[in-house]
Amino acid sequence: MGRLLIFFAALLALSAIGILVWWTWNKVNISIQRRNSVFEIEKEAHEKAKKDIKEDK
């Protein structure tokens, strides 16, 4: 009976650690994706501005 309780305690602890790692990675990944999308929008605006300047000349 004691071994079974130790097994379930270890299983619970490893599951909690796994969920914590997954949650942390998810937060980091979402932050990186948001930063990249903002960078892409800025890059597109910069390219459009360059194109407009070339057309004005």
Backbone as CSV, one residue per row, in Angstrom:
resi,resn,N_x,N_y,N_z,CA_x,CA_y,CA_z,C_x,C_y,C_z
1,MET,0.821,-1.195,0.000,0.000,0.000,0.000,0.866,1.260,0.000
2,GLY,1.970,1.207,0.732,2.864,2.357,0.806,3.509,2.663,-0.536
3,ARG,3.861,1.599,-1.275,4.482,1.799,-2.585,3.502,2.451,-3.561
4,LEU,2.255,2.057,-3.462,1.240,2.633,-4.339,1.056,4.129,-4.054
5,LEU,1.074,4.496,-2.785,0.948,5.912,-2.425,2.164,6.707,-2.894
6,ILE,3.344,6.122,-2.767,4.568,6.784,-3.239,4.500,6.959,-4.755
7,PHE,4.016,5.924,-5.454,3.880,6.001,-6.909,2.940,7.136,-7.304
8,PHE,1.777,7.217,-6.665,0.825,8.273,-7.002,1.349,9.653,-6.623
9,ALA,2.076,9.751,-5.529,2.662,11.037,-5.139,3.706,11.474,-6.165
10,ALA,4.537,10.536,-6.611,5.549,10.853,-7.624,4.881,11.219,-8.946
11,LEU,3.837,10.479,-9.298,3.103,10.767,-10.527,2.480,12.156,-10.475
12,LEU,1.902,12.495,-9.362,1.296,13.815,-9.179,2.356,14.915,-9.251
13,ALA,3.487,14.689,-8.602,4.559,15.691,-8.610,5.111,15.886,-10.023
14,LEU,5.364,14.809,-10.742,5.894,14.918,-12.103,4.867,15.564,-13.038
15,SER,3.618,15.250,-12.844,2.568,15.881,-13.657,2.509,17.381,-13.391
16,ALA,2.604,17.772,-12.137,2.587,19.193,-11.786,3.787,19.910,-12.396
17,ILE,4.944,19.289,-12.346,6.143,19.891,-12.949,5.969,20.016,-14.456
18,GLY,5.435,18.976,-15.087,5.196,19.019,-16.529,4.232,20.113,-16.922
19,ILE,3.158,20.268,-16.175,2.180,21.321,-16.463,2.809,22.690,-16.264
20,LEU,3.621,22.848,-15.238,4.295,24.118,-14.989,5.254,24.470,-16.123
21,VAL,6.017,23.488,-16.600,6.944,23.727,-17.712,6.167,24.094,-18.972
22,TRP,5.088,23.345,-19.242,4.273,23.629,-20.423,3.680,25.028,-20.326
23,TRP,3.145,25.426,-19.190,2.517,26.736,-19.010,3.541,27.853,-19.214
24,THR,4.739,27.667,-18.637,5.799,28.671,-18.787,6.203,28.809,-20.249
25,TRP,6.414,27.673,-20.933,6.809,27.713,-22.337,5.716,28.367,-23.178
26,ASN,4.468,28.092,-22.867,3.358,28.679,-23.596,3.369,30.196,-23.453
27,LYS,3.588,30.702,-22.246,3.635,32.151,-22.025,4.799,32.785,-22.796
28,VAL,5.962,32.138,-22.767,7.129,32.660,-23.480,6.875,32.641,-24.981
29,ASN,6.320,31.561,-25.481,6.069,31.422,-26.913,5.060,32.457,-27.397
30,ILE,4.003,32.687,-26.649,3.015,33.698,-27.024,3.660,35.087,-27.050
31,SER,4.509,35.370,-26.080,5.197,36.658,-26.040,6.090,36.847,-27.267
32,ILE,6.804,35.793,-27.633,7.683,35.856,-28.810,6.855,36.050,-30.074
33,GLN,5.755,35.342,-30.201,4.911,35.482,-31.388,4.331,36.880,-31.496
34,ARG,3.901,37.451,-30.386,3.368,38.824,-30.409,4.442,39.819,-30.822
35,ARG,5.636,39.653,-30.287,6.734,40.555,-30.633,7.065,40.440,-32.120
36,ASN,7.068,39.217,-32.644,7.360,39.026,-34.064,6.274,39.623,-34.940
37,SER,5.014,39.502,-34.539,3.943,40.068,-35.355,4.025,41.589,-35.351
38,VAL,4.363,42.201,-34.228,4.534,43.655,-34.174,5.697,44.064,-35.068
39,PHE,6.777,43.285,-35.046,7.931,43.583,-35.886,7.559,43.485,-37.361
40,GLU,6.758,42.474,-37.726,6.338,42.335,-39.117,5.490,43.521,-39.562
41,ILE,4.603,43.993,-38.691,3.767,45.150,-39.026,4.642,46.390,-39.231
42,GLU,5.629,46.564,-38.346,6.534,47.712,-38.484,7.362,47.592,-39.761
43,LYS,7.784,46.380,-40.089,8.577,46.162,-41.292,7.750,46.485,-42.540
44,GLU,6.485,46.042,-42.553,5.618,46.332,-43.690,5.392,47.841,-43.824
45,ALA,5.198,48.526,-42.716,4.995,49.979,-42.757,6.250,50.670,-43.275
46,HIS,7.410,50.187,-42.859,8.669,50.768,-43.321,8.835,50.563,-44.822
47,GLU,8.536,49.366,-45.305,8.652,49.089,-46.737,7.672,49.952,-47.537
48,LYS,6.466,50.127,-47.033,5.478,50.961,-47.713,5.945,52.419,-47.760
49,ALA,6.535,52.888,-46.657,7.040,54.265,-46.622,8.180,54.435,-47.624
50,LYS,9.061,53.454,-47.706,10.152,53.526,-48.683,9.602,53.561,-50.105
51,LYS,8.594,52.747,-50.359,7.986,52.711,-51.684,7.337,54.045,-52.016
52,ASP,6.631,54.640,-51.042,5.992,55.933,-51.274,7.024,57.028,-51.526
53,ILE,8.142,56.982,-50.836,9.208,57.978,-51.034,9.806,57.831,-52.432
54,LYS,10.001,56.597,-52.876,10.555,56.374,-54.227,9.580,56.870,-55.292
55,GLU,8.286,56.680,-55.054,7.295,57.124,-56.039,7.214,58.651,-56.089
56,ASP,7.463,59.321,-54.975,7.394,60.770,-54.946,8.543,61.430,-55.694
57,LYS,9.660,60.741,-55.799,10.844,61.339,-56.448,10.704,61.405,-57.928
